[in-house]
Amino acid sequence: MNRLLSTIILGIAAANAAWAGPQISWLAESHDFGIFNEDAGEQTCSFSFVGSLSL
């Protein structure tokens, strides 16, 4: 019985650790590109995200 209970508790802890693993969050969820001249050629922009590692 104790072995079964220990296995269940270990399984729950492992599942919880995997579920709460690394996450990515965006610094900004939207961007206003404003007005630009489409005839001026290719326009560029950068989007950044932050990754976190939970141990």
Contacts in CASP RR format, 6 or more apart in sequence:
PFRMAT RR
TARGET T0000
AUTHOR 0000-0000-0000
METHOD contacts of the structure
MODEL  1
MNRLLSTIILGIAAANAAWAGPQISWLAESHDFGIFNEDAGEQTCSFSFV
GSLSL
20 54 0 8 1.000
21 53 0 8 1.000
21 54 0 8 1.000
22 51 0 8 1.000
22 52 0 8 1.000
22 53 0 8 1.000
22 54 0 8 1.000
23 51 0 8 1.000
23 52 0 8 1.000
23 54 0 8 1.000
24 49 0 8 1.000
24 50 0 8 1.000
24 51 0 8 1.000
24 52 0 8 1.000
25 49 0 8 1.000
25 50 0 8 1.000
25 51 0 8 1.000
25 52 0 8 1.000
26 47 0 8 1.000
26 48 0 8 1.000
26 49 0 8 1.000
26 50 0 8 1.000
27 48 0 8 1.000
27 49 0 8 1.000
27 50 0 8 1.000
28 47 0 8 1.000
31 45 0 8 1.000
31 47 0 8 1.000
33 43 0 8 1.000
33 45 0 8 1.000
36 43 0 8 1.000
END
